[in-house]
Amino acid sequence: MADKRIPSGNATEDGGTKDGSGAGGRAAQRRARRKRNRRRKIVIPLVVVGSLLLLTGVAGAYVAYRTLNGNIKTDSVEGKLSAERPEVGGNGKGKPMNLVIIGSDSRAGANKSLGGGKDEGERSDTTLLLHLSSDRKRAVVMSIPRDILVTVPACVLRDGAKSEERDRQMFNSAYELGGAACTRNTLERMTGMRIDHHIIVDFSGFKGMVDAVGGVEICLPQEVQDKTGRISLAAGKRTVGGKEALDFVRLRHDEAIGGNGSDLGRIKRQQAFIASLAKQITSSKVLLNPARVFNLADALTKSIRADEGLDSVKALVDLARSVQGIKTSDMTFVTVPVYDSPTDKNRLELVQPDARRLFQAINADEPLNGRKPGGGSAASPVPAPAPGKAGAAPPAAAAAAPPPAAVPASQVHVKVLNGSGRPGAAREVSDALAKRGFVVDSTGNATTSAAGTTIEHAPELADHAHALAAAVPGAVLEPRKSAADAVVLTIGSSFKAVAPPGGAPAAAPPASSAPPPLKVATRDGDQDICKAT
């Protein structure tokens, strides 16, 4: 468990007094002005952790530290994480961090009057994956729609029993099933990224943070009148308090602000709101007001539960200090690419290979918006696919690679995964491939469903992958260093059938020695809140 010892003494860390007067207080004010003049560095791109940096001016006070430290509750994952976990990512220049922030819809206590779940227990109302780059110069906040159909791996249940693996479940069911540990296991299976920590925030905590900073500015393209009568907002920019802000970011059905009943409309609002809240926290209205800083920290720590590595003020402040150089321009918001499920209009499926490529890019610390840390262009970002094009196969490579040497089917070992959503598809394809002479090592279900069909392979098995592609029309080759010894064929919903033996030669499959291009829409932390993504 993280160190929860209380430091001795009652002076602030810079030697000044708690009310901001004296040399230490004036120095703090000068430092704050310099920060604002440097394009207002954000503390961290998610307020849950970011506001803790502000505690460095008050956490040295014995009473304040003791109060705040005692507020934080531990949400243990000991013995609950999967035995087989992804390796640590990054670019080899340090260790990145992946932190999951879970917004709980628990109706316990004050949450009941704020719109918590109608049933007892709790579900994940919002889930964000915060990725901090290895050098702590860039941050990505990835929103994960709760309606995505995924594979929920075996988890330790809330009563201590263990569940079986479950296919095609709503993502947020993992939290209801086995809490944050099950959510982390599910995310690791879905993304291939190692999750280091988690924080859980409830509705009352969100409301308390907004109220503690004096409200947050939002922007609406037109007037909003919620059909339920809960919320009424005028068009344009305006400042909202905690309860109004909570209703605003949770609203799913108002078309005036992109609400179409799914998570996607409100995710855009949440991303813009988080950026606006971060700016408000680092403004002089909060930064130079010790009472407001403490109220914010008090509201935050009262409402969070964290794993053993982040369950103390010291741990959270240390984390926040490590990323205090990140500017808003270095913060990128992105949403997992999805499309409406063909089997259930109320559910979503991952767009592949776009989702897989996004996870790989984040895990490797690649910039998603084409910017270098601190501003400037790193490379031209790949534009997001046009609306309605989700799930389409990526364009073929500009130049065809030279054909590899032919490999007989009897030497090609294949693992077949069903990502089509159609029961029995993996077995059908397996039987057809076996008739053509391929060696099928195993069959199973893919983690998520997808429209396109892919063939993953290690670089040294490129010739084996091409041999398989000749029998699988339309499949896209995906070279991956982490691929298994066998070639992995994932069948998408658009797949028709294995080509018969002796048929016409198949066209060369799209292939590249580099990963497929990344096609996702992003939002920068310094983007105008009135600008749509």
PyMOL commands that set and color helices and strands:
alter all, ss='L'
color gray80, all
select helices_A, chain A and resi 22-37+47-57+62-71+109-114+173-191+203-212+242-250+255-257+263-281+284-287+290-303+313-322+328-330+354-363+409-411+425-435+459-469
alter helices_A, ss='H'
color red, helices_A
select strands_A, chain A and resi 73-74+97-104+124-132+139-143+149-152+166-170+197-202+216-220+224-225+232-233+236-240+304-306+331-335+338-340+348-350+413-418+439-445+454-457+476-479+487-491+522-524
alter strands_A, ss='S'
color yellow, strands_A
deselect
rebuild
show_as cartoon
